[in-house]
Amino acid sequence: MVLAMTLVRMAEALNTALEFLADAATREFHPLILQAKDVAAAAVLTAAIGALAIGPLVFGPHLWPRLA
């Protein structure tokens, strides 16, 4: 679970770094920079969804007997 949370934080940090780098490269609109930012944001979303899926796998066996 800690690894999944760390992956999300790492993806977010890389996304932020890419956005800063793209903004430093040019202030003008460029479609490739927009696509790069979108792909980086999608990577963060994918990591977050993966962490969300891992949560029930880790905690489910411990919580299921209490809920049933």
mmCIF file of the N, C-alpha and C atoms, coordinates in Angstrom:
data_MODEL
# 
_entry.id   MODEL 
# 
loop_
_atom_site.group_PDB 
_atom_site.id 
_atom_site.type_symbol 
_atom_site.label_atom_id 
_atom_site.label_alt_id 
_atom_site.label_comp_id 
_atom_site.label_asym_id 
_atom_site.label_entity_id 
_atom_site.label_seq_id 
_atom_site.pdbx_PDB_ins_code 
_atom_site.Cartn_x 
_atom_site.Cartn_y 
_atom_site.Cartn_z 
_atom_site.occupancy 
_atom_site.B_iso_or_equiv 
_atom_site.pdbx_formal_charge 
_atom_site.auth_seq_id 
_atom_site.auth_comp_id 
_atom_site.auth_asym_id 
_atom_site.auth_atom_id 
_atom_site.pdbx_PDB_model_num 
ATOM 1   N N  . MET A 1 1  ? 0.825   -1.187  0.000   1.00 0.00 ? 1  MET A N  1 
ATOM 2   C CA . MET A 1 1  ? 0.000   0.000   0.000   1.00 0.00 ? 1  MET A CA 1 
ATOM 3   C C  . MET A 1 1  ? 0.874   1.257   0.000   1.00 0.00 ? 1  MET A C  1 
ATOM 4   N N  . VAL A 1 2  ? 1.942   1.202   0.787   1.00 0.00 ? 2  VAL A N  1 
ATOM 5   C CA . VAL A 1 2  ? 2.855   2.346   0.833   1.00 0.00 ? 2  VAL A CA 1 
ATOM 6   C C  . VAL A 1 2  ? 3.500   2.556   -0.529  1.00 0.00 ? 2  VAL A C  1 
ATOM 7   N N  . LEU A 1 3  ? 3.823   1.473   -1.203  1.00 0.00 ? 3  LEU A N  1 
ATOM 8   C CA . LEU A 1 3  ? 4.418   1.575   -2.533  1.00 0.00 ? 3  LEU A CA 1 
ATOM 9   C C  . LEU A 1 3  ? 3.448   2.233   -3.512  1.00 0.00 ? 3  LEU A C  1 
ATOM 10  N N  . ALA A 1 4  ? 2.182   1.880   -3.433  1.00 0.00 ? 4  ALA A N  1 
ATOM 11  C CA . ALA A 1 4  ? 1.171   2.483   -4.316  1.00 0.00 ? 4  ALA A CA 1 
ATOM 12  C C  . ALA A 1 4  ? 1.027   3.974   -4.037  1.00 0.00 ? 4  ALA A C  1 
ATOM 13  N N  . MET A 1 5  ? 1.030   4.346   -2.772  1.00 0.00 ? 5  MET A N  1 
ATOM 14  C CA . MET A 1 5  ? 0.915   5.761   -2.427  1.00 0.00 ? 5  MET A CA 1 
ATOM 15  C C  . MET A 1 5  ? 2.166   6.527   -2.865  1.00 0.00 ? 5  MET A C  1 
ATOM 16  N N  . THR A 1 6  ? 3.319   5.891   -2.736  1.00 0.00 ? 6  THR A N  1 
ATOM 17  C CA . THR A 1 6  ? 4.563   6.518   -3.170  1.00 0.00 ? 6  THR A CA 1 
ATOM 18  C C  . THR A 1 6  ? 4.568   6.710   -4.679  1.00 0.00 ? 6  THR A C  1 
ATOM 19  N N  . LEU A 1 7  ? 4.044   5.744   -5.411  1.00 0.00 ? 7  LEU A N  1 
ATOM 20  C CA . LEU A 1 7  ? 3.959   5.859   -6.863  1.00 0.00 ? 7  LEU A CA 1 
ATOM 21  C C  . LEU A 1 7  ? 3.089   7.042   -7.276  1.00 0.00 ? 7  LEU A C  1 
ATOM 22  N N  . VAL A 1 8  ? 1.994   7.255   -6.588  1.00 0.00 ? 8  VAL A N  1 
ATOM 23  C CA . VAL A 1 8  ? 1.123   8.391   -6.897  1.00 0.00 ? 8  VAL A CA 1 
ATOM 24  C C  . VAL A 1 8  ? 1.848   9.707   -6.624  1.00 0.00 ? 8  VAL A C  1 
ATOM 25  N N  . ARG A 1 9  ? 2.535   9.791   -5.496  1.00 0.00 ? 9  ARG A N  1 
ATOM 26  C CA . ARG A 1 9  ? 3.276   11.025  -5.177  1.00 0.00 ? 9  ARG A CA 1 
ATOM 27  C C  . ARG A 1 9  ? 4.397   11.279  -6.186  1.00 0.00 ? 9  ARG A C  1 
ATOM 28  N N  . MET A 1 10 ? 5.066   10.213  -6.604  1.00 0.00 ? 10 MET A N  1 
ATOM 29  C CA . MET A 1 10 ? 6.136   10.345  -7.583  1.00 0.00 ? 10 MET A CA 1 
ATOM 30  C C  . MET A 1 10 ? 5.576   10.796  -8.935  1.00 0.00 ? 10 MET A C  1 
ATOM 31  N N  . ALA A 1 11 ? 4.458   10.219  -9.343  1.00 0.00 ? 11 ALA A N  1 
ATOM 32  C CA . ALA A 1 11 ? 3.842   10.626  -10.606 1.00 0.00 ? 11 ALA A CA 1 
ATOM 33  C C  . ALA A 1 11 ? 3.419   12.089  -10.548 1.00 0.00 ? 11 ALA A C  1 
ATOM 34  N N  . GLU A 1 12 ? 2.904   12.512  -9.420  1.00 0.00 ? 12 GLU A N  1 
ATOM 35  C CA . GLU A 1 12 ? 2.495   13.912  -9.270  1.00 0.00 ? 12 GLU A CA 1 
ATOM 36  C C  . GLU A 1 12 ? 3.705   14.846  -9.327  1.00 0.00 ? 12 GLU A C  1 
ATOM 37  N N  . ALA A 1 13 ? 4.792   14.441  -8.707  1.00 0.00 ? 13 ALA A N  1 
ATOM 38  C CA . ALA A 1 13 ? 6.002   15.264  -8.743  1.00 0.00 ? 13 ALA A CA 1 
ATOM 39  C C  . ALA A 1 13 ? 6.561   15.364  -10.164 1.00 0.00 ? 13 ALA A C  1 
ATOM 40  N N  . LEU A 1 14 ? 6.581   14.263  -10.883 1.00 0.00 ? 14 LEU A N  1 
ATOM 41  C CA . LEU A 1 14 ? 7.057   14.286  -12.265 1.00 0.00 ? 14 LEU A CA 1 
ATOM 42  C C  . LEU A 1 14 ? 6.139   15.118  -13.155 1.00 0.00 ? 14 LEU A C  1 
ATOM 43  N N  . ASN A 1 15 ? 4.843   15.040  -12.899 1.00 0.00 ? 15 ASN A N  1 
ATOM 44  C CA . ASN A 1 15 ? 3.895   15.846  -13.655 1.00 0.00 ? 15 ASN A CA 1 
ATOM 45  C C  . ASN A 1 15 ? 4.152   17.337  -13.422 1.00 0.00 ? 15 ASN A C  1 
ATOM 46  N N  . THR A 1 16 ? 4.366   17.710  -12.177 1.00 0.00 ? 16 THR A N  1 
ATOM 47  C CA . THR A 1 16 ? 4.645   19.107  -11.852 1.00 0.00 ? 16 THR A CA 1 
ATOM 48  C C  . THR A 1 16 ? 5.951   19.566  -12.487 1.00 0.00 ? 16 THR A C  1 
ATOM 49  N N  . ALA A 1 17 ? 6.973   18.716  -12.439 1.00 0.00 ? 17 ALA A N  1 
ATOM 50  C CA . ALA A 1 17 ? 8.255   19.065  -13.045 1.00 0.00 ? 17 ALA A CA 1 
ATOM 51  C C  . ALA A 1 17 ? 8.110   19.250  -14.553 1.00 0.00 ? 17 ALA A C  1 
ATOM 52  N N  . LEU A 1 18 ? 7.357   18.381  -15.197 1.00 0.00 ? 18 LEU A N  1 
ATOM 53  C CA . LEU A 1 18 ? 7.157   18.505  -16.637 1.00 0.00 ? 18 LEU A CA 1 
ATOM 54  C C  . LEU A 1 18 ? 6.403   19.783  -16.973 1.00 0.00 ? 18 LEU A C  1 
ATOM 55  N N  . GLU A 1 19 ? 5.423   20.134  -16.173 1.00 0.00 ? 19 GLU A N  1 
ATOM 56  C CA . GLU A 1 19 ? 4.677   21.367  -16.426 1.00 0.00 ? 19 GLU A CA 1 
ATOM 57  C C  . GLU A 1 19 ? 5.572   22.598  -16.249 1.00 0.00 ? 19 GLU A C  1 
ATOM 58  N N  . PHE A 1 20 ? 6.403   22.613  -15.212 1.00 0.00 ? 20 PHE A N  1 
ATOM 59  C CA . PHE A 1 20 ? 7.331   23.730  -15.028 1.00 0.00 ? 20 PHE A CA 1 
ATOM 60  C C  . PHE A 1 20 ? 8.303   23.825  -16.193 1.00 0.00 ? 20 PHE A C  1 
ATOM 61  N N  . LEU A 1 21 ? 8.825   22.691  -16.622 1.00 0.00 ? 21 LEU A N  1 
ATOM 62  C CA . LEU A 1 21 ? 9.772   22.681  -17.730 1.00 0.00 ? 21 LEU A CA 1 
ATOM 63  C C  . LEU A 1 21 ? 9.115   23.162  -19.022 1.00 0.00 ? 21 LEU A C  1 
ATOM 64  N N  . ALA A 1 22 ? 7.901   22.724  -19.275 1.00 0.00 ? 22 ALA A N  1 
ATOM 65  C CA . ALA A 1 22 ? 7.191   23.148  -20.484 1.00 0.00 ? 22 ALA A CA 1 
ATOM 66  C C  . ALA A 1 22 ? 6.885   24.638  -20.442 1.00 0.00 ? 22 ALA A C  1 
ATOM 67  N N  . ASP A 1 23 ? 6.506   25.141  -19.281 1.00 0.00 ? 23 ASP A N  1 
ATOM 68  C CA . ASP A 1 23 ? 6.227   26.572  -19.158 1.00 0.00 ? 23 ASP A CA 1 
ATOM 69  C C  . ASP A 1 23 ? 7.504   27.403  -19.305 1.00 0.00 ? 23 ASP A C  1 
ATOM 70  N N  . ALA A 1 24 ? 8.639   26.854  -18.868 1.00 0.00 ? 24 ALA A N  1 
ATOM 71  C CA . ALA A 1 24 ? 9.898   27.581  -19.002 1.00 0.00 ? 24 ALA A CA 1 
ATOM 72  C C  . ALA A 1 24 ? 10.388  27.589  -20.447 1.00 0.00 ? 24 ALA A C  1 
ATOM 73  N N  . ALA A 1 25 ? 10.045  26.551  -21.203 1.00 0.00 ? 25 ALA A N  1 
ATOM 74  C CA . ALA A 1 25 ? 10.508  26.450  -22.588 1.00 0.00 ? 25 ALA A CA 1 
ATOM 75  C C  . ALA A 1 25 ? 9.867   27.528  -23.454 1.00 0.00 ? 25 ALA A C  1 
ATOM 76  N N  . THR A 1 26 ? 8.580   27.727  -23.266 1.00 0.00 ? 26 THR A N  1 
ATOM 77  C CA . THR A 1 26 ? 7.892   28.749  -24.062 1.00 0.00 ? 26 THR A CA 1 
ATOM 78  C C  . THR A 1 26 ? 6.609   29.165  -23.365 1.00 0.00 ? 26 THR A C  1 
ATOM 79  N N  . ARG A 1 27 ? 6.268   30.418  -23.505 1.00 0.00 ? 27 ARG A N  1 
ATOM 80  C CA . ARG A 1 27 ? 5.015   30.926  -22.949 1.00 0.00 ? 27 ARG A CA 1 
ATOM 81  C C  . ARG A 1 27 ? 3.897   30.865  -23.993 1.00 0.00 ? 27 ARG A C  1 
ATOM 82  N N  . GLU A 1 28 ? 4.276   30.613  -25.232 1.00 0.00 ? 28 GLU A N  1 
ATOM 83  C CA . GLU A 1 28 ? 3.285   30.555  -26.308 1.00 0.00 ? 28 GLU A CA 1 
ATOM 84  C C  . GLU A 1 28 ? 2.609   29.191  -26.319 1.00 0.00 ? 28 GLU A C  1 
ATOM 85  N N  . PHE A 1 29 ? 1.402   29.158  -26.855 1.00 0.00 ? 29 PHE A N  1 
ATOM 86  C CA . PHE A 1 29 ? 0.676   27.898  -26.967 1.00 0.00 ? 29 PHE A CA 1 
ATOM 87  C C  . PHE A 1 29 ? 1.337   27.009  -28.020 1.00 0.00 ? 29 PHE A C  1 
ATOM 88  N N  . HIS A 1 30 ? 1.512   25.750  -27.653 1.00 0.00 ? 30 HIS A N  1 
ATOM 89  C CA . HIS A 1 30 ? 2.016   24.770  -28.609 1.00 0.00 ? 30 HIS A CA 1 
ATOM 90  C C  . HIS A 1 30 ? 1.265   23.463  -28.359 1.00 0.00 ? 30 HIS A C  1 
ATOM 91  N N  . PRO A 1 31 ? 0.688   22.864  -29.407 1.00 0.00 ? 31 PRO A N  1 
ATOM 92  C CA . PRO A 1 31 ? -0.129  21.663  -29.207 1.00 0.00 ? 31 PRO A CA 1 
ATOM 93  C C  . PRO A 1 31 ? 0.652   20.477  -28.626 1.00 0.00 ? 31 PRO A C  1 
ATOM 94  N N  . LEU A 1 32 ? 1.943   20.357  -28.923 1.00 0.00 ? 32 LEU A N  1 
ATOM 95  C CA . LEU A 1 32 ? 2.709   19.237  -28.369 1.00 0.00 ? 32 LEU A CA 1 
ATOM 96  C C  . LEU A 1 32 ? 2.925   19.401  -26.868 1.00 0.00 ? 32 LEU A C  1 
ATOM 97  N N  . ILE A 1 33 ? 3.091   20.630  -26.404 1.00 0.00 ? 33 ILE A N  1 
ATOM 98  C CA . ILE A 1 33 ? 3.221   20.862  -24.968 1.00 0.00 ? 33 ILE A CA 1 
ATOM 99  C C  . ILE A 1 33 ? 1.904   20.532  -24.275 1.00 0.00 ? 33 ILE A C  1 
ATOM 100 N N  . LEU A 1 34 ? 0.802   20.892  -24.897 1.00 0.00 ? 34 LEU A N  1 
ATOM 101 C CA . LEU A 1 34 ? -0.509  20.551  -24.336 1.00 0.00 ? 34 LEU A CA 1 
ATOM 102 C C  . LEU A 1 34 ? -0.673  19.043  -24.240 1.00 0.00 ? 34 LEU A C  1 
ATOM 103 N N  . GLN A 1 35 ? -0.274  18.324  -25.274 1.00 0.00 ? 35 GLN A N  1 
ATOM 104 C CA . GLN A 1 35 ? -0.381  16.866  -25.248 1.00 0.00 ? 35 GLN A CA 1 
ATOM 105 C C  . GLN A 1 35 ? 0.530   16.263  -24.182 1.00 0.00 ? 35 GLN A C  1 
ATOM 106 N N  . ALA A 1 36 ? 1.743   16.793  -24.037 1.00 0.00 ? 36 ALA A N  1 
ATOM 107 C CA . ALA A 1 36 ? 2.660   16.282  -23.025 1.00 0.00 ? 36 ALA A CA 1 
ATOM 108 C C  . ALA A 1 36 ? 2.088   16.474  -21.625 1.00 0.00 ? 36 ALA A C  1 
ATOM 109 N N  . LYS A 1 37 ? 1.490   17.641  -21.382 1.00 0.00 ? 37 LYS A N  1 
ATOM 110 C CA . LYS A 1 37 ? 0.873   17.892  -20.077 1.00 0.00 ? 37 LYS A CA 1 
ATOM 111 C C  . LYS A 1 37 ? -0.318  16.957  -19.843 1.00 0.00 ? 37 LYS A C  1 
ATOM 112 N N  . ASP A 1 38 ? -1.101  16.718  -20.886 1.00 0.00 ? 38 ASP A N  1 
ATOM 113 C CA . ASP A 1 38 ? -2.242  15.810  -20.756 1.00 0.00 ? 38 ASP A CA 1 
ATOM 114 C C  . ASP A 1 38 ? -1.801  14.377  -20.466 1.00 0.00 ? 38 ASP A C  1 
ATOM 115 N N  . VAL A 1 39 ? -0.742  13.933  -21.128 1.00 0.00 ? 39 VAL A N  1 
ATOM 116 C CA . VAL A 1 39 ? -0.238  12.581  -20.900 1.00 0.00 ? 39 VAL A CA 1 
ATOM 117 C C  . VAL A 1 39 ? 0.304   12.452  -19.477 1.00 0.00 ? 39 VAL A C  1 
ATOM 118 N N  . ALA A 1 40 ? 1.009   13.458  -19.006 1.00 0.00 ? 40 ALA A N  1 
ATOM 119 C CA . ALA A 1 40 ? 1.536   13.425  -17.638 1.00 0.00 ? 40 ALA A CA 1 
ATOM 120 C C  . ALA A 1 40 ? 0.393   13.403  -16.617 1.00 0.00 ? 40 ALA A C  1 
ATOM 121 N N  . ALA A 1 41 ? -0.647  14.174  -16.875 1.00 0.00 ? 41 ALA A N  1 
ATOM 122 C CA . ALA A 1 41 ? -1.808  14.167  -15.974 1.00 0.00 ? 41 ALA A CA 1 
ATOM 123 C C  . ALA A 1 41 ? -2.509  12.813  -16.018 1.00 0.00 ? 41 ALA A C  1 
ATOM 124 N N  . ALA A 1 42 ? -2.564  12.199  -17.179 1.00 0.00 ? 42 ALA A N  1 
ATOM 125 C CA . ALA A 1 42 ? -3.167  10.869  -17.291 1.00 0.00 ? 42 ALA A CA 1 
ATOM 126 C C  . ALA A 1 42 ? -2.353  9.833   -16.525 1.00 0.00 ? 42 ALA A C  1 
ATOM 127 N N  . ALA A 1 43 ? -1.040  9.995   -16.495 1.00 0.00 ? 43 ALA A N  1 
ATOM 128 C CA . ALA A 1 43 ? -0.198  9.081   -15.724 1.00 0.00 ? 43 ALA A CA 1 
ATOM 129 C C  . ALA A 1 43 ? -0.491  9.198   -14.231 1.00 0.00 ? 43 ALA A C  1 
ATOM 130 N N  . VAL A 1 44 ? -0.708  10.409  -13.761 1.00 0.00 ? 44 VAL A N  1 
ATOM 131 C CA . VAL A 1 44 ? -1.071  10.609  -12.353 1.00 0.00 ? 44 VAL A CA 1 
ATOM 132 C C  . VAL A 1 44 ? -2.424  9.967   -12.066 1.00 0.00 ? 44 VAL A C  1 
ATOM 133 N N  . LEU A 1 45 ? -3.371  10.158  -12.961 1.00 0.00 ? 45 LEU A N  1 
ATOM 134 C CA . LEU A 1 45 ? -4.695  9.562   -12.777 1.00 0.00 ? 45 LEU A CA 1 
ATOM 135 C C  . LEU A 1 45 ? -4.611  8.039   -12.770 1.00 0.00 ? 45 LEU A C  1 
ATOM 136 N N  . THR A 1 46 ? -3.812  7.477   -13.656 1.00 0.00 ? 46 THR A N  1 
ATOM 137 C CA . THR A 1 46 ? -3.658  6.023   -13.710 1.00 0.00 ? 46 THR A CA 1 
ATOM 138 C C  . THR A 1 46 ? -3.035  5.497   -12.419 1.00 0.00 ? 46 THR A C  1 
ATOM 139 N N  . ALA A 1 47 ? -2.032  6.188   -11.908 1.00 0.00 ? 47 ALA A N  1 
ATOM 140 C CA . ALA A 1 47 ? -1.403  5.779   -10.652 1.00 0.00 ? 47 ALA A CA 1 
ATOM 141 C C  . ALA A 1 47 ? -2.396  5.866   -9.490  1.00 0.00 ? 47 ALA A C  1 
ATOM 142 N N  . ALA A 1 48 ? -3.211  6.904   -9.478  1.00 0.00 ? 48 ALA A N  1 
ATOM 143 C CA . ALA A 1 48 ? -4.208  7.061   -8.406  1.00 0.00 ? 48 ALA A CA 1 
ATOM 144 C C  . ALA A 1 48 ? -5.270  5.971   -8.482  1.00 0.00 ? 48 ALA A C  1 
ATOM 145 N N  . ILE A 1 49 ? -5.712  5.633   -9.679  1.00 0.00 ? 49 ILE A N  1 
ATOM 146 C CA . ILE A 1 49 ? -6.704  4.560   -9.836  1.00 0.00 ? 49 ILE A CA 1 
ATOM 147 C C  . ILE A 1 49 ? -6.101  3.229   -9.412  1.00 0.00 ? 49 ILE A C  1 
ATOM 148 N N  . GLY A 1 50 ? -4.825  3.008   -9.751  1.00 0.00 ? 50 GLY A N  1 
ATOM 149 C CA . GLY A 1 50 ? -4.158  1.785   -9.317  1.00 0.00 ? 50 GLY A CA 1 
ATOM 150 C C  . GLY A 1 50 ? -4.075  1.694   -7.800  1.00 0.00 ? 50 GLY A C  1 
ATOM 151 N N  . ALA A 1 51 ? -3.741  2.806   -7.153  1.00 0.00 ? 51 ALA A N  1 
ATOM 152 C CA . ALA A 1 51 ? -3.687  2.819   -5.687  1.00 0.00 ? 51 ALA A CA 1 
ATOM 153 C C  . ALA A 1 51 ? -5.070  2.584   -5.087  1.00 0.00 ? 51 ALA A C  1 
ATOM 154 N N  . LEU A 1 52 ? -6.079  3.128   -5.740  1.00 0.00 ? 52 LEU A N  1 
ATOM 155 C CA . LEU A 1 52 ? -7.450  2.916   -5.274  1.00 0.00 ? 52 LEU A CA 1 
ATOM 156 C C  . LEU A 1 52 ? -7.857  1.450   -5.408  1.00 0.00 ? 52 LEU A C  1 
ATOM 157 N N  . ALA A 1 53 ? -7.377  0.791   -6.435  1.00 0.00 ? 53 ALA A N  1 
ATOM 158 C CA . ALA A 1 53 ? -7.695  -0.624  -6.628  1.00 0.00 ? 53 ALA A CA 1 
ATOM 159 C C  . ALA A 1 53 ? -6.935  -1.507  -5.636  1.00 0.00 ? 53 ALA A C  1 
ATOM 160 N N  . ILE A 1 54 ? -5.732  -1.085  -5.255  1.00 0.00 ? 54 ILE A N  1 
ATOM 161 C CA . ILE A 1 54 ? -4.924  -1.884  -4.331  1.00 0.00 ? 54 ILE A CA 1 
ATOM 162 C C  . ILE A 1 54 ? -5.482  -1.805  -2.905  1.00 0.00 ? 54 ILE A C  1 
ATOM 163 N N  . GLY A 1 55 ? -6.076  -0.684  -2.546  1.00 0.00 ? 55 GLY A N  1 
ATOM 164 C CA . GLY A 1 55 ? -6.615  -0.511  -1.196  1.00 0.00 ? 55 GLY A CA 1 
ATOM 165 C C  . GLY A 1 55 ? -7.546  -1.630  -0.755  1.00 0.00 ? 55 GLY A C  1 
ATOM 166 N N  . PRO A 1 56 ? -8.601  -1.935  -1.513  1.00 0.00 ? 56 PRO A N  1 
ATOM 167 C CA . PRO A 1 56 ? -9.478  -3.030  -1.106  1.00 0.00 ? 56 PRO A CA 1 
ATOM 168 C C  . PRO A 1 56 ? -8.789  -4.398  -1.083  1.00 0.00 ? 56 PRO A C  1 
ATOM 169 N N  . LEU A 1 57 ? -7.797  -4.588  -1.943  1.00 0.00 ? 57 LEU A N  1 
ATOM 170 C CA . LEU A 1 57 ? -7.080  -5.863  -1.929  1.00 0.00 ? 57 LEU A CA 1 
ATOM 171 C C  . LEU A 1 57 ? -6.276  -6.028  -0.640  1.00 0.00 ? 57 LEU A C  1 
ATOM 172 N N  . VAL A 1 58 ? -5.750  -4.923  -0.124  1.00 0.00 ? 58 VAL A N  1 
ATOM 173 C CA . VAL A 1 58 ? -4.959  -4.986  1.101   1.00 0.00 ? 58 VAL A CA 1 
ATOM 174 C C  . VAL A 1 58 ? -5.857  -5.021  2.334   1.00 0.00 ? 58 VAL A C  1 
ATOM 175 N N  . PHE A 1 59 ? -6.833  -4.133  2.376   1.00 0.00 ? 59 PHE A N  1 
ATOM 176 C CA . PHE A 1 59 ? -7.661  -4.008  3.576   1.00 0.00 ? 59 PHE A CA 1 
ATOM 177 C C  . PHE A 1 59 ? -8.920  -4.862  3.556   1.00 0.00 ? 59 PHE A C  1 
ATOM 178 N N  . GLY A 1 60 ? -9.334  -5.291  2.384   1.00 0.00 ? 60 GLY A N  1 
ATOM 179 C CA . GLY A 1 60 ? -10.569 -6.061  2.262   1.00 0.00 ? 60 GLY A CA 1 
ATOM 180 C C  . GLY A 1 60 ? -10.622 -7.309  3.125   1.00 0.00 ? 60 GLY A C  1 
ATOM 181 N N  . PRO A 1 61 ? -9.603  -8.168  3.089   1.00 0.00 ? 61 PRO A N  1 
ATOM 182 C CA . PRO A 1 61 ? -9.666  -9.385  3.912   1.00 0.00 ? 61 PRO A CA 1 
ATOM 183 C C  . PRO A 1 61 ? -9.777  -9.111  5.403   1.00 0.00 ? 61 PRO A C  1 
ATOM 184 N N  . HIS A 1 62 ? -9.280  -7.969  5.853   1.00 0.00 ? 62 HIS A N  1 
ATOM 185 C CA . HIS A 1 62 ? -9.355  -7.639  7.278   1.00 0.00 ? 62 HIS A CA 1 
ATOM 186 C C  . HIS A 1 62 ? -10.698 -6.997  7.634   1.00 0.00 ? 62 HIS A C  1 
ATOM 187 N N  . LEU A 1 63 ? -11.283 -6.279  6.694   1.00 0.00 ? 63 LEU A N  1 
ATOM 188 C CA . LEU A 1 63 ? -12.541 -5.582  6.979   1.00 0.00 ? 63 LEU A CA 1 
ATOM 189 C C  . LEU A 1 63 ? -13.767 -6.430  6.675   1.00 0.00 ? 63 LEU A C  1 
ATOM 190 N N  . TRP A 1 64 ? -13.674 -7.348  5.733   1.00 0.00 ? 64 TRP A N  1 
ATOM 191 C CA . TRP A 1 64 ? -14.843 -8.125  5.311   1.00 0.00 ? 64 TRP A CA 1 
ATOM 192 C C  . TRP A 1 64 ? -15.485 -8.885  6.462   1.00 0.00 ? 64 TRP A C  1 
ATOM 193 N N  . PRO A 1 65 ? -14.736 -9.575  7.343   1.00 0.00 ? 65 PRO A N  1 
ATOM 194 C CA . PRO A 1 65 ? -15.383 -10.288 8.463   1.00 0.00 ? 65 PRO A CA 1 
ATOM 195 C C  . PRO A 1 65 ? -16.131 -9.342  9.414   1.00 0.00 ? 65 PRO A C  1 
ATOM 196 N N  . ARG A 1 66 ? -15.656 -8.138  9.556   1.00 0.00 ? 66 ARG A N  1 
ATOM 197 C CA . ARG A 1 66 ? -16.333 -7.188  10.454  1.00 0.00 ? 66 ARG A CA 1 
ATOM 198 C C  . ARG A 1 66 ? -17.619 -6.637  9.840   1.00 0.00 ? 66 ARG A C  1 
ATOM 199 N N  . LEU A 1 67 ? -17.658 -6.563  8.513   1.00 0.00 ? 67 LEU A N  1 
ATOM 200 C CA . LEU A 1 67 ? -18.839 -6.021  7.838   1.00 0.00 ? 67 LEU A CA 1 
ATOM 201 C C  . LEU A 1 67 ? -19.905 -7.077  7.606   1.00 0.00 ? 67 LEU A C  1 
ATOM 202 N N  . ALA A 1 68 ? -19.510 -8.317  7.540   1.00 0.00 ? 68 ALA A N  1 
ATOM 203 C CA . ALA A 1 68 ? -20.461 -9.409  7.244   1.00 0.00 ? 68 ALA A CA 1 
ATOM 204 C C  . ALA A 1 68 ? -21.206 -9.850  8.467   1.00 0.00 ? 68 ALA A C  1 
# 
